[in-house]
Amino acid sequence: RNAARQALAQILIVMNPQLLQYQEQLDAVRPMLALLEHRHELLQFEGCLALTNLLSSSEELRSFALQSGAWSKCKDLLFSENEEVQRAGLEAMCNLTMAEEVAERFALGKAENE
């Protein structure tokens, strides 16, 4: 399973997510989120880069990722001992901030609880 997720992540890192159908984009989110929780830093890093690329495709995908727990999983990566994993987590969070619900949380001052 992890090998398949890693292979998918490596494809998504270099591929324009707009070339995928919308349902394929949605289907790729959960396996990438699973990689963020893996104990191996390489899998975390690649999953996060792939997720970052996917998050650039649409507002609906960002919303789905947020509902699936992407914010907290990316935030957890900020505490990794690996600096590259930290950077990848922060980059994904930056893409998540383009979602309206995240902007609203920050505007209302509710983001500190997340």
N, CA, C and O of each residue as an XYZ file, in Angstrom:
456
protein
N       0.800     -1.203      0.000
C       0.000      0.000      0.000
C       0.846      1.272      0.000
O       0.590      2.214     -0.750
N       1.853      1.269      0.857
C       2.704      2.452      0.921
C       3.460      2.683     -0.370
O       3.679      3.825     -0.773
N       3.864      1.591     -1.027
C       4.569      1.731     -2.309
C       3.655      2.360     -3.355
O       4.101      3.188     -4.150
N       2.390      1.976     -3.362
C       1.433      2.549     -4.318
C       1.191      4.023     -4.011
O       1.121      4.851     -4.919
N       1.064      4.344     -2.723
C       0.870      5.747     -2.337
C       2.084      6.591     -2.717
O       1.948      7.715     -3.201
N       3.271      6.031     -2.489
C       4.482      6.763     -2.823
C       4.590      6.974     -4.329
O       4.972      8.053     -4.782
N       4.255      5.951     -5.101
C       4.294      6.086     -6.561
C       3.308      7.154     -7.029
O       3.625      7.963     -7.901
N       2.120      7.152     -6.447
C       1.129      8.175     -6.790
C       1.645      9.563     -6.416
O       1.491     10.515     -7.181
N       2.255      9.673     -5.240
C       2.807     10.959     -4.809
C       3.867     11.459     -5.783
O       3.877     12.638     -6.139
N       4.748     10.583     -6.210
C       5.813     10.984     -7.125
C       5.250     11.447     -8.463
O       5.791     12.362     -9.083
N       4.174     10.822     -8.906
C       3.520     11.267    -10.151
C       2.880     12.631     -9.944
O       3.017     13.521    -10.784
N       2.180     12.795     -8.823
C       1.470     14.049     -8.563
C       2.404     15.231     -8.327
O       2.032     16.380     -8.561
N       3.606     14.948     -7.866
C       4.572     16.024     -7.635
C       4.940     16.720     -8.950
O       5.066     17.943     -9.000
N       5.110     15.935    -10.000
C       5.606     16.492    -11.260
C       4.507     16.742    -12.296
O       4.769     17.293    -13.365
N       3.283     16.335    -11.975
C       2.193     16.428    -12.949
C       1.314     17.639    -12.668
O       1.088     18.002    -11.514
N       0.832     18.247    -13.713
C      -0.142     19.318    -13.569
C      -1.459     18.686    -13.108
O      -2.022     17.866    -13.832
N      -1.962     19.043    -11.927
C      -3.179     18.401    -11.424
C      -4.413     18.680    -12.291
O      -5.403     17.952    -12.214
N      -4.354     19.725    -13.111
C      -5.469     20.038    -13.992
C      -5.655     18.973    -15.083
O      -6.714     18.897    -15.706
N      -4.626     18.158    -15.307
C      -4.740     17.094    -16.305
C      -5.564     15.913    -15.796
O      -5.994     15.065    -16.577
N      -5.779     15.866    -14.486
C      -6.599     14.816    -13.898
C      -8.060     15.243    -13.898
O      -8.371     16.432    -13.820
N      -8.946     14.267    -13.988
C     -10.361     14.566    -13.841
C     -10.608     14.949    -12.390
O      -9.836     14.585    -11.503
N     -11.686     15.684    -12.153
C     -11.984     16.182    -10.815
C     -12.076     15.043     -9.801
O     -11.525     15.153     -8.705
N     -12.755     13.964    -10.142
C     -12.897     12.838     -9.216
C     -11.544     12.192     -8.913
O     -11.311     11.740     -7.792
N     -10.662     12.148     -9.896
C      -9.321     11.606     -9.674
C      -8.531     12.484     -8.704
O      -7.774     11.983     -7.872
N      -8.714     13.781     -8.819
C      -8.062     14.700     -7.882
C      -8.553     14.438     -6.464
O      -7.757     14.339     -5.531
N      -9.867     14.327     -6.309
C     -10.441     14.059     -4.988
C      -9.951     12.723     -4.439
O      -9.623     12.610     -3.258
N      -9.905     11.716     -5.301
C      -9.477     10.384     -4.871
C      -8.020     10.355     -4.425
O      -7.632      9.484     -3.647
N      -7.219     11.284     -4.901
C      -5.796     11.307     -4.561
C      -5.523     11.981     -3.212
O      -4.448     11.803     -2.641
N      -6.474     12.741     -2.708
C      -6.241     13.499     -1.468
C      -6.013     12.579     -0.275
O      -5.036     12.749      0.454
N      -6.885     11.621     -0.069
C      -6.780     10.777      1.126
C      -5.495      9.955      1.179
O      -4.884      9.869      2.244
N      -5.055      9.343      0.067
C      -3.769      8.629      0.145
C      -2.600      9.559      0.489
O      -1.667      9.156      1.184
N      -2.653     10.805      0.000
C      -1.580     11.745      0.320
C      -1.638     12.142      1.789
O      -0.599     12.296      2.432
N      -2.833     12.308      2.320
C      -2.965     12.615      3.744
C      -2.472     11.457      4.600
O      -1.916     11.671      5.677
N      -2.672     10.242      4.128
C      -2.171      9.077      4.861
C      -0.642      9.089      4.909
O      -0.044      8.699      5.912
N      -0.016      9.537      3.826
C       1.448      9.604      3.810
C       1.968     10.641      4.805
O       3.062     10.479      5.346
N       1.211     11.687      5.051
C       1.655     12.715      5.996
C       1.804     12.156      7.406
O       2.555     12.699      8.216
N       1.100     11.087      7.696
C       1.150     10.491      9.035
C       2.119      9.314      9.116
O       2.255      8.698     10.173
N       2.783      9.001      8.026
C       3.709      7.864      8.012
C       4.948      8.202      8.840
O       5.312      9.370      8.978
N       5.583      7.185      9.380
C       6.759      7.432     10.236
C       8.012      7.766      9.433
O       8.945      8.362      9.972
N       8.052      7.393      8.150
C       9.226      7.682      7.321
C       9.121      9.102      6.748
O       8.124      9.470      6.128
N      10.161      9.869      6.971
C      10.146     11.275      6.557
C      10.083     11.446      5.042
O       9.487     12.409      4.559
N      10.682     10.537      4.289
C      10.632     10.651      2.826
C       9.187     10.542      2.345
O       8.766     11.296      1.467
N       8.439      9.620      2.908
C       7.038      9.473      2.510
C       6.218     10.685      2.934
O       5.332     11.124      2.202
N       6.509     11.221      4.107
C       5.833     12.445      4.546
C       6.127     13.588      3.572
O       5.227     14.318      3.156
N       7.391     13.724      3.223
C       7.831     14.801      2.338
C       7.172     14.685      0.964
O       6.608     15.657      0.461
N       7.242     13.506      0.362
C       6.668     13.330     -0.970
C       5.151     13.475     -0.950
O       4.574     14.066     -1.863
N       4.498     12.941      0.082
C       3.051     13.096      0.193
C       2.643     14.551      0.320
O       1.635     14.980     -0.241
N       3.427     15.295      1.054
C       3.128     16.711      1.261
C       3.340     17.529     -0.014
O       2.540     18.411     -0.327
N       4.400     17.241     -0.739
C       4.623     17.946     -2.005
C       3.504     17.653     -2.996
O       3.036     18.547     -3.701
N       3.079     16.391     -3.043
C       1.988     16.013     -3.943
C       0.696     16.707     -3.533
O      -0.042     17.207     -4.382
N       0.424     16.738     -2.239
C      -0.775     17.406     -1.744
C      -0.728     18.896     -2.070
O      -1.736     19.477     -2.474
N       0.423     19.507     -1.899
C       0.590     20.927     -2.216
C       0.241     21.195     -3.675
O      -0.443     22.169     -3.989
N       0.708     20.337     -4.551
C       0.408     20.486     -5.972
C      -1.089     20.315     -6.230
O      -1.680     21.088     -6.984
N      -1.697     19.322     -5.615
C      -3.142     19.110     -5.783
C      -3.946     20.303     -5.284
O      -4.938     20.689     -5.903
N      -3.525     20.885     -4.172
C      -4.267     21.990     -3.569
C      -4.297     23.234     -4.448
O      -5.111     24.132     -4.234
N      -3.422     23.284     -5.423
C      -3.393     24.446     -6.318
C      -4.481     24.377     -7.393
O      -4.656     25.329     -8.153
N      -5.209     23.265     -7.464
C      -6.114     23.070     -8.595
C      -7.489     23.714     -8.441
O      -7.999     24.283     -9.407
N      -8.114     23.644     -7.250
C      -9.463     24.217     -7.159
C      -9.864     24.490     -5.708
O      -9.323     23.906     -4.769
N     -10.810     25.380     -5.564
C     -11.367     25.714     -4.253
C     -12.071     24.502     -3.641
O     -11.969     24.261     -2.438
N     -12.775     23.749     -4.465
C     -13.503     22.580     -3.971
C     -12.546     21.532     -3.416
O     -12.837     20.897     -2.402
N     -11.423     21.351     -4.068
C     -10.442     20.372     -3.612
C      -9.820     20.824     -2.287
O      -9.601     20.007     -1.392
N      -9.540     22.113     -2.165
C      -8.999     22.632     -0.898
C     -10.010     22.428      0.234
O      -9.638     22.057      1.348
N     -11.266     22.669     -0.056
C     -12.307     22.476      0.944
C     -12.409     21.006      1.356
O     -12.542     20.698      2.541
N     -12.346     20.115      0.392
C     -12.389     18.681      0.685
C     -11.193     18.268      1.534
O     -11.338     17.505      2.489
N     -10.020     18.769      1.189
C      -8.809     18.443      1.943
C      -8.917     18.940      3.385
O      -8.517     18.244      4.318
N      -9.457     20.141      3.560
C      -9.642     20.683      4.912
C     -10.605     19.817      5.717
O     -10.356     19.530      6.889
N     -11.686     19.407      5.099
C     -12.655     18.551      5.779
C     -12.061     17.192      6.117
O     -12.516     16.528      7.048
N     -11.052     16.779      5.370
C     -10.391     15.490      5.600
C      -9.242     15.588      6.599
O      -8.562     14.598      6.867
N      -9.026     16.779      7.150
C      -8.011     16.948      8.186
C      -6.652     17.413      7.706
O      -5.661     17.260      8.420
N      -6.585     17.972      6.524
C      -5.299     18.380      5.958
C      -4.604     19.454      6.797
O      -3.383     19.418      6.950
N      -5.360     20.402      7.337
C      -4.745     21.500      8.091
C      -3.950     20.969      9.277
O      -2.778     21.309      9.443
N      -4.574     20.147     10.092
C      -3.890     19.656     11.295
C      -2.746     18.704     10.945
O      -1.730     18.680     11.640
N      -2.899     17.927      9.888
C      -1.823     17.011      9.494
C      -0.613     17.779      8.965
O       0.531     17.412      9.234
N      -0.876     18.841      8.216
C       0.233     19.673      7.727
C       0.872     20.434      8.883
O       2.092     20.591      8.933
N       0.050     20.898      9.800
C       0.573     21.616     10.970
C       1.479     20.715     11.800
O       2.496     21.171     12.323
N       1.121     19.449     11.925
C       1.950     18.501     12.667
C       3.338     18.360     12.039
O       4.321     18.124     12.741
N       3.413     18.503     10.720
C       4.706     18.387     10.041
C       5.645     19.535     10.386
O       6.860     19.411     10.233
N       5.097     20.634     10.844
C       5.935     21.777     11.223
C       6.834     21.446     12.413
O       7.821     22.138     12.662
N       6.492     20.397     13.140
C       7.264     19.998     14.315
C       8.197     18.827     14.031
O       8.766     18.241     14.953
N       8.350     18.490     12.763
C       9.266     17.427     12.368
C      10.709     17.869     12.634
O      11.020     19.060     12.621
N      11.563     16.906     12.870
C      12.987     17.221     13.031
C      13.646     17.509     11.688
O      14.726     18.097     11.635
N      13.002     17.099     10.614
C      13.537     17.285      9.271
C      13.063     18.632      8.718
O      11.863     18.881      8.600
N      14.010     19.480      8.387
C      13.682     20.824      7.915
C      12.930     20.809      6.579
O      12.068     21.657      6.350
N      13.244     19.870      5.712
C      12.552     19.776      4.418
C      11.084     19.386      4.612
O      10.209     19.886      3.905
N      10.819     18.509      5.553
C       9.440     18.124      5.865
C       8.695     19.333      6.433
O       7.532     19.557      6.101
N       9.358     20.106      7.284
C       8.746     21.323      7.826
C       8.369     22.281      6.698
O       7.264     22.824      6.678
N       9.282     22.480      5.774
C       9.026     23.399      4.654
C       7.872     22.921      3.790
O       7.029     23.713      3.368
N       7.840     21.615      3.529
C       6.763     21.056      2.712
C       5.416     21.237      3.413
O       4.421     21.572      2.771
N       5.386     21.017      4.718
C       4.157     21.220      5.482
C       3.686     22.661      5.436
O       2.494     22.930      5.291
N       4.621     23.580      5.560
C       4.275     24.998      5.514
C       3.777     25.403      4.129
O       2.849     26.203      4.008
N       4.388     24.856      3.095
C       3.954     25.168      1.731
C       2.527     24.673      1.491
O       1.724     25.368      0.869
N       2.214     23.478      1.981
C       0.846     22.965      1.848
C      -0.136     23.846      2.612
O      -1.235     24.125      2.133
N       0.269     24.284      3.806
C      -0.604     25.168      4.584
C      -0.833     26.499      3.861
O      -1.921     27.069      3.926
N       0.192     26.981      3.179
C       0.040     28.216      2.407
C      -1.012     28.034      1.314
O      -1.830     28.923      1.079
N      -0.988     26.879      0.648
C      -1.996     26.625     -0.378
C      -3.384     26.466      0.240
O      -4.384     26.848     -0.368
N      -3.444     25.910      1.435
C      -4.739     25.773      2.113
C      -5.319     27.126      2.510
O      -6.537     27.266      2.619
N      -4.468     28.118      2.727
C      -4.969     29.441      3.120
C      -5.727     30.126      1.990
O      -6.404     31.129      2.218
N      -5.621     29.597      0.778
C      -6.410     30.140     -0.328
C      -7.883     29.740     -0.208
O      -8.733     30.301     -0.899
N      -8.187     28.784      0.658
C      -9.578     28.361      0.865
C     -10.320     29.427      1.659
O      -9.780     29.998      2.606
N     -11.547     29.688      1.268
C     -12.332     30.736      1.918
C     -12.514     30.489      3.407
O     -12.446     31.423      4.206
N     -12.748     29.216      3.791
C     -12.996     28.944      5.211
C     -11.774     29.224      6.076
O     -11.919     29.604      7.238
N     -10.580     29.044      5.533
C      -9.368     29.347      6.299
C      -9.215     30.854      6.441
O      -8.906     31.353      7.523
N      -9.430     31.574      5.355
C      -9.345     33.033      5.410
C     -10.352     33.597      6.412
O     -10.049     34.542      7.140
N     -11.553     33.010      6.444
C     -12.574     33.464      7.389
C     -12.141     33.208      8.832
O     -12.346     34.052      9.704
N     -11.543     32.044      9.080
C     -11.074     31.735     10.439
C     -10.039     32.753     10.904
O     -10.082     33.224     12.041
N      -9.107     33.085     10.010
C      -8.084     34.062     10.380
C      -8.701     35.447     10.568
O      -8.329     36.175     11.489
N      -9.630     35.806      9.708
C     -10.253     37.125      9.803
C     -11.059     37.269     11.089
O     -11.119     38.351     11.671
N     -11.680     36.173     11.530
C     -12.490     36.209     12.742
C     -11.671     35.938     14.003
O     -12.202     35.985     15.112
N     -10.383     35.655     13.833
C      -9.521     35.377     14.983
C      -9.701     34.011     15.575
O      -9.315     33.788     16.723
N     -10.278     33.080     14.831
C     -10.519     31.734     15.344
C      -9.443     30.743     14.937
O      -9.508     29.576     15.324
N      -8.467     31.173     14.175
C      -7.446     30.266     13.661
C      -6.509     29.760     14.745
O      -5.923     28.687     14.602
N      -6.358     30.507     15.817
C      -5.426     30.115     16.861
C      -5.846     28.820     17.562
O      -5.010     28.152     18.172
N      -7.116     28.462     17.483
C      -7.611     27.247     18.114
C      -7.354     26.013     17.278
O      -7.533     24.897     17.767
N      -6.944     26.175     16.045
C      -6.767     25.055     15.124
C      -5.362     24.518     15.209
O      -5.021     23.567     14.505
